């Protein structure tokens, strides 16, 4: 990062928890994309870059709790930092991993307040069955969550394939009594994922979304958004943060479960031992 730039993670922190309209999310995306100069752009320049009106930029700033865009820009300038940099001998792989440690540090700070995680857990543990959506890059994350969740919560259904059958499976889950859905939606935000979330809401399901930021395209359609940044310094994204958030959510679900989780785990271990499932 160049000297005097804003860390995009700092920008995303400003948007955390804000309920933004599609136009406001476009402005937020624009500021993130132009983080290197965001603190020095005028309202009209931001409007031109985002393809919106100047009053929309003012309303965006006010939606974040500022008196107007000048107040927001002052905050952006306070976020301006000189990148301390990593040692010159660090290679790109090391820098990518160090960036992930920063994402996890920020996630740890975010989890100081567990209200949203607990609210998400309360919605999900009451759903039988529990559909877990994850398409394309999010499919492994949905499968990982589903594998462990199924050990303690009956009726977990992983929806990791798109196509014409996806909405059919969602309809079946709703007909079988589902009251909520967990959606993993990661960049580049598959269109089918967002459409499935819209369909779920229209069918009366509550939606919990694990995504990369509060300005993700899925955020406006979810009842609870649990953001966790992805790493973008390698050819393909690193999903360390979303994976950690998924496991934090599962822990919260176990903590809030009305049935004894330990008993289900002991039953699984007994069955696994009898069948010699594991070597250790």
C-alpha positions as CSV (number, residue, x, y, z in Angstrom):
1,X,0.0,0.0,0.0
2,X,1.3,3.5,-0.8
3,X,2.0,6.0,2.0
4,X,-1.0,8.0,2.9
5,X,-3.5,5.4,1.8
6,X,-6.4,4.1,3.9
7,X,-6.4,0.5,4.8
8,X,-9.6,-1.0,3.2
9,X,-10.2,-2.9,6.5
10,X,-10.5,0.5,8.3
11,X,-13.0,1.6,5.7
12,X,-15.1,-1.5,6.1
13,X,-15.1,-0.9,9.8
14,X,-17.0,2.4,9.2
15,X,-19.7,0.5,7.4
16,X,-20.0,-2.3,10.0
17,X,-23.5,-2.7,11.2
18,X,-25.0,0.0,8.9
19,X,-28.1,-0.9,7.0
20,X,-27.3,0.6,3.5
21,X,-29.5,0.9,0.5
22,X,-28.2,-0.5,-2.9
23,X,-27.1,3.0,-3.9
24,X,-25.3,3.5,-0.6
25,X,-23.6,0.1,-0.9
26,X,-22.4,1.2,-4.4
27,X,-20.9,4.3,-2.8
28,X,-19.3,2.2,-0.1
29,X,-17.8,-0.2,-2.7
30,X,-16.5,2.8,-4.6
31,X,-14.7,4.2,-1.5
32,X,-13.1,0.8,-0.9
33,X,-12.0,0.4,-4.5
34,X,-10.4,3.9,-4.4
35,X,-9.0,3.5,-0.8
36,X,-5.7,5.0,-1.9
37,X,-7.4,8.4,-2.5
38,X,-10.7,8.1,-0.7
39,X,-9.8,10.7,2.0
40,X,-9.1,13.4,-0.6
41,X,-12.2,13.0,-2.9
42,X,-14.9,15.6,-2.9
43,X,-18.6,14.6,-2.7
44,X,-19.0,15.3,-6.4
45,X,-16.0,13.2,-7.2
46,X,-17.3,10.3,-5.2
47,X,-20.7,10.7,-6.9
48,X,-19.0,10.6,-10.4
49,X,-17.0,7.5,-9.5
50,X,-19.9,5.7,-8.1
51,X,-22.4,6.8,-10.8
52,X,-24.8,8.3,-8.3
53,X,-26.0,11.8,-7.5
54,X,-24.2,14.1,-5.1
55,X,-27.2,14.2,-2.7
56,X,-26.9,10.4,-2.5
57,X,-23.4,10.8,-1.2
58,X,-24.6,13.2,1.5
59,X,-27.4,10.8,2.5
60,X,-24.8,8.0,2.6
61,X,-22.6,9.9,5.0
62,X,-25.7,10.7,7.2
63,X,-26.7,7.0,7.1
64,X,-23.3,6.3,8.7
65,X,-24.1,8.8,11.5
66,X,-22.2,11.8,10.2
67,X,-23.6,15.3,9.7
68,X,-22.6,15.2,6.1
69,X,-19.9,14.2,3.7
70,X,-17.3,16.7,5.0
71,X,-17.6,15.0,8.4
72,X,-17.2,11.6,6.9
73,X,-14.1,12.8,4.9
74,X,-12.5,14.1,8.1
75,X,-13.0,10.6,9.6
76,X,-11.4,9.1,6.4
77,X,-8.4,11.3,6.8
78,X,-8.0,10.2,10.4
79,X,-7.9,6.7,9.0
80,X,-5.1,7.7,6.6
81,X,-2.0,5.8,7.6
82,X,1.5,5.3,6.5
83,X,1.8,1.6,5.9
84,X,4.5,0.4,8.4
85,X,5.3,-2.3,5.9
86,X,6.7,-5.8,6.3
87,X,10.4,-6.5,6.1
88,X,11.7,-6.2,2.6
89,X,12.7,-9.9,2.6
90,X,9.1,-11.0,3.0
91,X,7.8,-12.8,-0.1
92,X,4.2,-12.4,-1.5
93,X,3.0,-15.6,0.2
94,X,4.2,-14.3,3.6
95,X,2.6,-11.0,3.1
96,X,-0.7,-12.7,2.2
97,X,-0.6,-14.8,5.4
98,X,0.3,-11.8,7.5
99,X,-2.7,-10.0,6.0
100,X,-4.9,-12.9,7.2
101,X,-3.6,-12.6,10.7
102,X,-4.7,-8.9,10.6
103,X,-8.2,-10.1,9.4
104,X,-8.4,-12.5,12.3
105,X,-7.3,-9.8,14.8
106,X,-10.0,-7.5,13.6
107,X,-12.5,-10.4,13.7
108,X,-11.5,-11.0,17.3
109,X,-12.2,-7.4,18.1
110,X,-15.5,-7.5,16.4
111,X,-16.5,-10.5,18.5
112,X,-16.2,-8.5,21.7
113,X,-19.9,-7.9,21.1
114,X,-21.6,-11.2,20.6
115,X,-25.2,-9.9,20.3
116,X,-25.5,-10.5,16.5
117,X,-23.8,-14.0,16.7
118,X,-26.2,-15.0,19.5
119,X,-29.2,-13.6,17.6
120,X,-28.1,-15.6,14.5
121,X,-27.7,-18.8,16.6
122,X,-31.2,-18.4,18.1
123,X,-32.7,-18.1,14.7
124,X,-30.9,-21.2,13.3
125,X,-31.3,-23.7,16.2
126,X,-35.1,-23.4,15.9
127,X,-35.1,-24.5,12.3
128,X,-35.9,-28.1,11.5
129,X,-34.6,-28.8,8.9
130,X,-31.8,-26.3,8.6
131,X,-30.8,-25.4,5.0
132,X,-27.2,-24.2,4.7
133,X,-26.5,-22.5,1.4
134,X,-23.0,-22.2,-0.2
135,X,-22.4,-22.0,-3.9
136,X,-19.1,-21.9,-5.9
137,X,-16.3,-20.7,-3.7
138,X,-18.5,-20.9,-0.6
139,X,-19.5,-24.5,-1.2
140,X,-16.5,-26.0,0.8
141,X,-17.4,-23.6,3.7
142,X,-21.0,-24.7,3.7
143,X,-20.0,-28.4,3.6
144,X,-17.5,-27.9,6.5
145,X,-20.1,-26.2,8.6
146,X,-22.7,-28.7,7.7
147,X,-20.5,-31.7,8.5
148,X,-20.0,-30.6,12.1
149,X,-23.4,-29.1,12.6
150,X,-25.1,-32.3,11.6
151,X,-23.4,-34.1,14.6
152,X,-25.5,-32.1,17.0
153,X,-28.4,-30.7,15.1
154,X,-30.7,-33.0,13.2
155,X,-31.9,-32.1,9.7
156,X,-29.0,-30.0,8.4
157,X,-29.2,-29.8,4.6
158,X,-26.3,-28.4,2.7
159,X,-27.3,-26.7,-0.5
160,X,-24.1,-26.5,-2.5
161,X,-25.3,-27.0,-6.1
162,X,-26.9,-24.4,-8.2
163,X,-29.1,-24.9,-11.2
164,X,-32.9,-25.4,-11.5
165,X,-33.0,-27.8,-8.6
166,X,-31.7,-25.3,-6.0
167,X,-34.9,-23.5,-5.5
168,X,-36.8,-26.8,-5.5
169,X,-34.6,-28.0,-2.6
170,X,-35.3,-24.8,-0.8
171,X,-39.0,-25.2,-1.3
172,X,-38.8,-28.7,0.1
173,X,-37.0,-27.6,3.2
174,X,-39.7,-24.9,3.8
175,X,-42.4,-27.5,3.3
176,X,-40.7,-29.8,5.8
177,X,-40.8,-27.1,8.4
178,X,-37.6,-25.0,8.0
179,X,-37.9,-21.6,9.6
180,X,-34.4,-20.2,8.8
181,X,-31.5,-20.6,6.5
182,X,-27.8,-20.0,6.8
183,X,-26.3,-18.5,3.7
184,X,-22.5,-18.4,2.9
185,X,-22.1,-15.8,0.2
186,X,-18.5,-14.8,-0.7
187,X,-16.9,-12.8,-3.5
188,X,-17.6,-12.8,-6.4
189,X,-21.2,-13.2,-5.0
190,X,-22.9,-15.8,-7.2
191,X,-26.2,-14.4,-8.6
192,X,-27.9,-17.7,-7.8
193,X,-26.9,-17.3,-4.1
194,X,-28.5,-13.9,-3.8
195,X,-31.6,-15.0,-5.7
196,X,-31.9,-18.0,-3.3
197,X,-31.7,-15.7,-0.3
198,X,-34.4,-13.5,-1.8
199,X,-36.6,-16.6,-2.4
200,X,-36.0,-17.8,1.2
201,X,-37.1,-14.4,2.6
202,X,-40.1,-14.3,0.3
203,X,-41.1,-17.8,1.6
204,X,-40.9,-16.6,5.2
205,X,-37.6,-18.0,6.2
206,X,-35.2,-15.9,8.4
207,X,-31.8,-15.6,6.8
208,X,-28.4,-15.5,8.5
209,X,-25.6,-14.5,6.1
210,X,-21.9,-15.1,6.5
211,X,-20.2,-12.8,4.0
212,X,-17.1,-10.7,3.6
213,X,-18.5,-7.3,4.6
214,X,-21.5,-5.3,5.6
215,X,-21.7,-3.9,2.1
216,X,-22.0,-7.4,0.4
217,X,-24.9,-7.7,-2.1
218,X,-26.5,-10.2,0.2
219,X,-26.6,-7.9,3.2
220,X,-29.8,-6.1,2.4
221,X,-31.7,-9.4,2.2
222,X,-30.5,-11.0,5.4
223,X,-32.0,-10.7,8.9
224,X,-28.5,-11.1,10.5
225,X,-25.2,-10.4,8.7
226,X,-22.0,-11.8,10.2
227,X,-19.1,-10.2,8.2
228,X,-15.6,-11.7,8.0
229,X,-13.1,-10.4,5.6
230,X,-11.5,-12.6,2.9
231,X,-7.8,-12.4,1.8
232,X,-7.3,-11.0,-1.6
233,X,-3.5,-11.0,-2.0
234,X,-3.2,-14.3,-3.8
235,X,-4.5,-15.4,-7.2
236,X,-7.5,-17.0,-5.4
237,X,-9.1,-15.6,-2.2
238,X,-8.3,-16.9,1.3
239,X,-11.3,-17.7,3.4
240,X,-9.7,-17.9,6.9
241,X,-12.0,-15.3,8.4
242,X,-15.3,-16.7,7.1
243,X,-14.2,-20.2,8.2
244,X,-13.5,-18.8,11.7
245,X,-16.9,-17.0,11.8
246,X,-18.7,-20.1,10.7
247,X,-17.2,-22.1,13.6
248,X,-17.9,-19.3,16.1
249,X,-21.5,-19.3,15.0
250,X,-21.7,-23.1,15.4
251,X,-20.3,-22.8,18.9
252,X,-22.9,-20.2,19.7
253,X,-25.6,-22.5,18.4
254,X,-24.3,-25.3,20.7
255,X,-24.2,-23.0,23.7
256,X,-27.9,-22.0,23.0
257,X,-29.2,-25.4,22.1
258,X,-32.2,-26.5,24.2
259,X,-31.1,-30.2,23.9
260,X,-27.9,-31.5,25.5
261,X,-25.2,-31.2,22.9
262,X,-22.8,-33.3,24.9
263,X,-25.1,-36.3,24.8
264,X,-25.3,-36.1,21.0
265,X,-21.6,-35.9,20.7
266,X,-21.1,-38.8,23.0
267,X,-23.5,-40.9,20.9
268,X,-21.6,-40.0,17.8
269,X,-18.2,-40.9,19.4
270,X,-19.6,-44.3,20.6
271,X,-20.9,-45.1,17.1
272,X,-17.6,-44.0,15.5
273,X,-15.7,-46.2,17.9
274,X,-17.9,-49.2,17.2
275,X,-17.5,-48.8,13.5
276,X,-13.7,-48.0,13.7
277,X,-14.3,-44.8,11.7
278,X,-11.1,-43.1,12.9
279,X,-7.5,-44.3,13.3
280,X,-6.9,-41.9,16.2
